[in-house]
Amino acid sequence: MEKVFKFSNKSIVFSIILVLVSLIISVSIGAAEISTDEIVGIFLREILGYQSNTEINNINKIIILEWRLPRFCLGFLVGASLAIAGCGFQGVFKNPLADPFLLGSAAGAGLGVTLVIVNDLNYSFGIINSVQLGAFIGALGAVICAAFISISAGKSIASLLLAGIATAAFLTACQTYLMHKYYSSMQEIYSWIIGRLLTSGWEDVITILPYFTVCFIIIFLFRKELDLLRLSEDEAKMLGGNPRRTYFIVLTASSLLTAVAVSLSGLIAFVGLVIPHILRLTVSSSYRIIIPLSALVGGSFLTIADTFSRTVISPSELPIGIVTAFIGAPFFAFLLKASKGSF
């Protein structure tokens, strides 16, 4: 037990270092060249309140504080949200290959965005725009629809999974029909589907932060129950668990987290699937360790991928969903081969 505790501490320290490295990469690399001294001076003076002798260009200060740093924070929170939601889904479904889009939230979000775009509903509601609202409502609506179908079919985890598959297939068909009917809007819809992180300030960060904080706390509080779910329901109950309550609360929090993340970033593949699975294979199978590490590693992974996406074909941007798929798919295939079916 002591060795496991020390190992988990080392993993957390390594993950925090990874977050700091991803922050440095994200704020220092871009189309505008800003010296390291100036970046440090901006952080010391504008964020930490220390006096710095470094001469700071006002334009560079705006680039760092109003573009690169908010984009880093948004990317980190989206990546962390998807990874934590992946933990929740994998724990509830007892399947390390489950991902946050399993109950149709991706298809629902896609349909919601498609309806907003083809009907030209360009509105803003405070810091939330109509596209984000459409994605959020669509994602949550899909999960609720799958849940109602599951309840009518017997309230089992297997029926919920099948209901999610059926819901996703139906909503995807609806979205495909609308995309072909309104062909002129296909490019705009497609650019959202393949994922992007666009922010002109701190509004999106403020939007996702409270959802992330609450849902992370809820899922982490159920870390013991998620570990117990690896046993049968009867064994989990004997050890003090409440499987039914865990299913409902963890799936609700994970689905809400997924809905908020995709409403701000589009559909970004593999983060919620690969990150928890990598940690399960390399660090620990305990959710006490997997959940916080997934937040740190998932957020870092997405911010590094985002930095690559906005610089590799600069001044254009490569959709971040393509980058995560390029990195995630081969790496995941390698892990599956290395595990030799042990999961």
LOZATOR-463700 format. One line per field, with one value per residue (C-alpha): residue number from 0; residue in one letter; z, x, y. Coordinates in Angstrom, 2 decimals, decimal comma. Each point is the difference from the previous one (the first is absolute). Example, Ala and Ser with C-alpha at 12.3 -4.5 7.8 and 13.67 -1.06 7.14 Angstrom:
BEGIN
pos	[0  1]
code	[a  s]
zz	[7,80  -0,66]
xx	[12,30  1,37]
yy	[-4,50  3,44]
***
This chain:
BEGIN
pos	[0  1  2  3  4  5  6  7  8  9  10  11  12  13  14  15  16  17  18  19  20  21  22  23  24  25  26  27  28  29  30  31  32  33  34  35  36  37  38  39  40  41  42  43  44  45  46  47  48  49  50  51  52  53  54  55  56  57  58  59  60  61  62  63  64  65  66  67  68  69  70  71  72  73  74  75  76  77  78  79  80  81  82  83  84  85  86  87  88  89  90  91  92  93  94  95  96  97  98  99  100  101  102  103  104  105  106  107  108  109  110  111  112  113  114  115  116  117  118  119  120  121  122  123  124  125  126  127  128  129  130  131  132  133  134  135  136  137  138  139  140  141  142  143  144  145  146  147  148  149  150  151  152  153  154  155  156  157  158  159  160  161  162  163  164  165  166  167  168  169  170  171  172  173  174  175  176  177  178  179  180  181  182  183  184  185  186  187  188  189  190  191  192  193  194  195  196  197  198  199  200  201  202  203  204  205  206  207  208  209  210  211  212  213  214  215  216  217  218  219  220  221  222  223  224  225  226  227  228  229  230  231  232  233  234  235  236  237  238  239  240  241  242  243  244  245  246  247  248  249  250  251  252  253  254  255  256  257  258  259  260  261  262  263  264  265  266  267  268  269  270  271  272  273  274  275  276  277  278  279  280  281  282  283  284  285  286  287  288  289  290  291  292  293  294  295  296  297  298  299  300  301  302  303  304  305  306  307  308  309  310  311  312  313  314  315  316  317  318  319  320  321  322  323  324  325  326  327  328  329  330  331  332  333  334  335  336  337  338  339  340  341  342]
code	[m  e  k  v  f  k  f  s  n  k  s  i  v  f  s  i  i  l  v  l  v  s  l  i  i  s  v  s  i  g  a  a  e  i  s  t  d  e  i  v  g  i  f  l  r  e  i  l  g  y  q  s  n  t  e  i  n  n  i  n  k  i  i  i  l  e  w  r  l  p  r  f  c  l  g  f  l  v  g  a  s  l  a  i  a  g  c  g  f  q  g  v  f  k  n  p  l  a  d  p  f  l  l  g  s  a  a  g  a  g  l  g  v  t  l  v  i  v  n  d  l  n  y  s  f  g  i  i  n  s  v  q  l  g  a  f  i  g  a  l  g  a  v  i  c  a  a  f  i  s  i  s  a  g  k  s  i  a  s  l  l  l  a  g  i  a  t  a  a  f  l  t  a  c  q  t  y  l  m  h  k  y  y  s  s  m  q  e  i  y  s  w  i  i  g  r  l  l  t  s  g  w  e  d  v  i  t  i  l  p  y  f  t  v  c  f  i  i  i  f  l  f  r  k  e  l  d  l  l  r  l  s  e  d  e  a  k  m  l  g  g  n  p  r  r  t  y  f  i  v  l  t  a  s  s  l  l  t  a  v  a  v  s  l  s  g  l  i  a  f  v  g  l  v  i  p  h  i  l  r  l  t  v  s  s  s  y  r  i  i  i  p  l  s  a  l  v  g  g  s  f  l  t  i  a  d  t  f  s  r  t  v  i  s  p  s  e  l  p  i  g  i  v  t  a  f  i  g  a  p  f  f  a  f  l  l  k  a  s  k  g  s  f]
zz	[0,00  0,88  -3,36  -1,84  1,95  -0,84  -3,63  -0,24  1,56  -2,60  -2,74  1,30  0,17  -3,56  -1,18  1,59  -1,74  -3,25  0,56  0,53  -3,13  -2,06  1,37  -1,04  -3,45  -0,50  0,94  -1,59  -3,44  -2,61  -3,12  2,03  1,38  3,63  1,99  3,10  2,11  -1,12  0,71  3,49  0,53  -1,02  2,40  2,88  -0,44  -1,23  1,75  3,10  0,69  0,21  -1,48  -3,03  -1,75  -3,33  -2,63  -1,03  -3,33  0,44  -3,09  1,29  3,38  -1,70  -2,01  3,16  2,41  -2,36  -2,53  0,82  3,75  -0,31  -2,81  2,17  2,89  -2,28  -1,61  3,39  1,43  -3,10  -0,06  3,74  -0,28  -2,77  1,83  3,29  -1,82  -1,63  3,47  1,08  -3,03  0,15  3,68  -0,30  -3,08  1,36  -3,36  -0,57  -3,63  0,93  -0,88  0,89  -3,22  0,71  0,78  -3,13  1,33  -3,03  -2,43  2,01  0,09  -3,72  -0,76  2,30  -1,72  -3,44  0,83  1,22  -3,09  -2,69  1,59  0,26  3,72  0,78  3,51  3,18  3,55  2,20  -0,44  -1,79  -3,71  -1,82  -1,39  3,48  1,38  -2,84  0,61  3,74  -0,32  -2,70  2,02  3,18  -1,94  -1,58  3,38  1,50  -2,99  0,40  3,71  -0,61  -2,59  2,46  2,82  -2,19  -0,91  3,53  1,64  -0,50  -1,02  -3,12  -1,06  0,58  -2,23  -2,78  0,39  -0,42  -3,18  -1,43  0,96  -1,54  -3,25  -0,30  0,78  -2,38  -2,75  0,70  -0,12  -3,26  -1,59  0,99  -1,23  -3,43  -0,14  0,93  -1,95  0,13  3,78  -0,07  0,26  3,14  1,58  -0,92  1,49  3,34  -0,18  -0,35  3,08  0,64  2,86  -0,76  2,68  -0,07  3,75  3,30  -0,63  -0,99  2,92  2,40  -1,60  0,46  3,31  2,42  -1,81  0,02  3,69  1,18  -2,23  0,84  3,72  -0,42  -2,05  2,32  3,04  -1,63  -0,58  2,53  -1,45  -3,52  1,26  1,55  -3,32  -1,33  2,21  -0,39  1,29  2,97  0,99  -0,35  2,28  2,58  0,11  0,60  -3,57  -1,65  -3,70  -1,15  1,60  -1,41  -3,52  0,09  1,58  -1,84  -3,39  0,58  0,98  -2,85  -2,57  1,19  -0,15  -3,53  -1,14  1,24  -1,49  -3,48  -0,04  0,24  -2,02  -2,46  -0,19  1,07  -0,26  2,09  3,03  2,17  -1,26  -0,12  3,05  2,73  -1,76  -0,18  3,70  0,86  -1,85  1,15  3,46  1,88  -0,43  3,04  -0,74  3,03  -2,18  -3,53  0,42  1,09  -2,33  -2,92  0,62  0,01  -2,88  -2,13  0,31  -0,79  -2,99  -1,58  0,49  -1,61  -2,87  -0,37  -0,16  -2,76  -1,87  -0,11  -0,98  -2,32  -3,06  1,27  -0,74  -0,54  2,71  -0,15  1,80  3,39  -0,40  -2,87  2,16  2,93  -2,40  -1,66  3,38  1,92  -2,46  -0,66  3,64  1,17  -2,48  1,38  3,57  -0,92  -1,57  3,01  2,44  -1,92  1,00  3,72  0,43]
xx	[0,00  2,86  1,67  -3,26  -0,45  3,54  -0,47  -3,26  1,68  2,76  -2,62  -1,81  3,27  0,84  -3,49  0,30  3,34  -1,69  -2,65  2,70  1,85  -3,20  -0,66  3,47  -0,38  -3,47  0,83  3,45  -0,69  -2,04  0,03  1,18  3,51  0,20  3,20  0,12  1,10  -3,02  -2,39  1,46  -0,25  -3,68  -0,78  1,91  -1,45  -3,55  -0,91  2,19  0,30  3,81  1,99  2,08  2,72  -0,78  -1,41  -3,42  -1,67  -3,73  -0,92  1,93  -1,70  -3,40  1,07  1,06  -2,75  -2,98  0,73  2,63  -0,62  -3,83  0,39  2,32  -2,48  -2,92  1,94  1,11  -3,53  -1,51  2,67  -0,32  -3,81  0,04  2,57  -1,93  -3,26  1,81  0,95  -3,63  -1,31  2,72  -0,67  -3,79  0,04  2,91  1,68  3,33  -1,03  -3,04  0,21  -1,95  -2,04  -1,40  -3,57  -0,41  1,18  2,24  -2,84  -2,37  2,46  0,62  -3,72  -0,51  2,76  -1,29  -3,50  1,43  2,18  -2,54  -2,64  2,50  -0,64  2,87  -0,82  1,91  -1,19  2,48  3,30  -1,62  -0,82  -2,71  2,38  1,29  -3,53  -1,18  2,85  -0,62  -3,76  0,54  2,59  -2,05  -3,19  1,61  1,10  -3,47  -1,61  2,30  -0,80  -3,78  0,34  2,13  -2,54  -2,75  2,25  0,91  2,33  3,13  3,44  -0,13  -3,34  1,39  2,96  -2,22  -2,36  2,96  1,07  -3,52  -0,40  3,35  -0,85  -3,37  1,38  2,92  -2,45  -1,97  3,15  1,15  -3,38  0,18  3,58  -0,99  -3,16  1,86  3,16  1,21  0,38  1,98  3,43  -0,96  -1,55  2,98  2,48  -1,82  -0,28  3,75  0,71  1,53  1,09  -0,77  -0,12  0,33  0,23  -0,98  -3,74  0,16  2,31  -2,47  -2,81  1,60  1,82  -2,96  -1,32  3,48  0,54  -3,34  0,05  3,63  -0,77  -3,08  1,80  3,03  -2,24  -1,22  3,51  -0,45  -3,37  1,50  2,68  -2,71  -1,88  2,74  -1,62  -3,53  -2,92  -0,51  3,66  0,03  -3,04  1,63  3,01  -2,16  -0,54  -3,24  0,34  -3,33  0,74  3,54  -1,28  -2,44  2,22  3,24  -1,71  -1,87  3,16  2,02  -2,70  -0,32  3,77  0,08  -2,85  1,71  3,36  -1,33  -2,15  3,20  2,44  -1,91  0,55  3,56  0,73  2,12  0,73  -2,73  0,82  3,80  1,11  -1,78  0,97  3,68  0,02  -1,76  2,66  3,05  -0,78  -2,89  -3,45  -1,35  -2,32  1,44  3,07  -1,44  -2,52  2,38  2,75  -2,45  -0,86  3,66  1,19  -3,13  0,18  3,72  -0,42  -2,69  1,89  3,13  -2,10  -1,64  3,39  1,01  -3,29  0,35  3,69  0,64  -1,59  0,15  -1,56  -2,86  -1,17  -0,33  -3,18  1,00  -2,23  2,23  3,11  -1,40  -1,06  3,43  1,71  -2,59  -0,95  3,49  1,03  -3,17  0,56  3,52  -1,32  -2,58  2,71  2,28  -2,78  -0,69  -3,63  0,74  -2,61]
yy	[0,00  2,39  -0,65  0,67  3,25  1,15  -0,98  1,94  3,04  -0,17  -0,26  3,08  1,98  -1,10  1,00  3,45  0,47  -1,02  2,69  2,64  -1,14  0,15  3,52  1,16  -1,55  1,46  3,60  0,16  -1,51  1,80  2,16  3,01  -0,51  1,08  -0,40  -2,17  2,97  1,99  -2,89  -0,41  3,75  -0,01  -2,84  1,59  3,48  -0,61  -3,26  -0,32  3,73  0,09  2,84  -0,91  1,96  -1,67  2,34  -1,27  0,70  0,73  -2,03  -3,01  0,41  -0,16  -3,07  -1,84  1,06  0,26  -2,76  -2,61  -0,31  -0,19  -2,53  -2,08  0,10  -0,90  -2,86  -1,29  0,04  -1,64  -2,71  -0,59  -0,12  -2,59  -2,13  0,08  -0,77  -2,92  -1,27  0,16  -1,86  -2,65  -0,57  -0,24  -2,22  -2,08  0,39  1,81  0,60  2,11  3,69  3,18  -0,17  -3,46  1,11  2,10  3,35  0,55  -0,72  2,18  2,88  -0,34  0,10  3,00  1,96  -1,00  1,28  3,31  0,49  -1,00  2,24  2,87  0,50  2,35  1,20  0,60  -0,57  1,81  -1,83  -2,98  0,01  -1,94  -2,64  -0,84  -0,07  -2,25  -2,44  -0,03  -0,60  -2,62  -1,93  -0,05  -0,74  -3,06  -1,36  0,59  -1,70  -3,03  -0,12  -0,01  -2,77  -1,99  0,44  -1,42  -2,92  -1,10  2,56  -2,09  1,26  -2,19  1,50  3,52  -0,77  -1,36  2,97  2,34  -1,75  0,16  3,68  0,92  -1,81  1,78  3,47  -0,48  -0,94  3,19  2,09  -1,61  0,72  3,68  0,33  -1,31  2,09  3,18  -0,72  3,62  -0,26  -3,26  1,66  1,92  -3,09  -2,16  2,48  -0,33  -3,78  -0,55  2,10  3,39  2,21  3,63  2,67  3,76  0,38  -1,56  -0,43  -3,69  -0,76  1,61  -2,04  -3,42  0,53  -0,37  -3,10  -1,54  0,73  -1,40  -3,10  -0,80  0,15  -2,21  -2,66  0,05  -0,47  -3,23  -1,34  -2,83  -0,98  -0,08  -2,39  -2,19  -0,15  -2,27  -2,64  -1,34  2,11  -2,34  0,13  3,79  0,28  -2,30  2,33  3,06  1,18  1,09  -0,92  1,49  3,36  -0,05  -0,75  2,91  2,66  -0,80  -0,31  3,26  1,89  -1,56  0,77  3,62  0,41  -1,43  2,24  3,17  -1,02  -0,80  3,14  2,05  -2,09  -2,16  -3,74  -0,79  -3,70  -2,36  2,22  -1,54  -3,50  -0,07  2,02  -2,05  -3,21  0,98  0,84  -3,25  -1,99  1,97  1,41  -1,60  -1,50  1,87  2,92  1,78  0,51  -0,14  2,84  2,83  -1,19  -0,11  3,65  1,04  -2,17  0,46  3,78  0,04  -2,31  2,15  3,28  -1,45  -1,36  3,41  1,74  -2,38  0,53  3,80  0,05  -2,95  1,66  3,59  2,48  -2,50  -2,39  -3,75  -1,18  -1,32  -3,06  -1,13  0,45  -2,01  -2,77  -0,08  -0,26  -1,99  -2,73  -1,47  0,38  -1,70  -2,84  -0,41  -0,14  -2,60  -2,15  0,48  -0,91  -3,27  0,01  0,34  2,73]
***
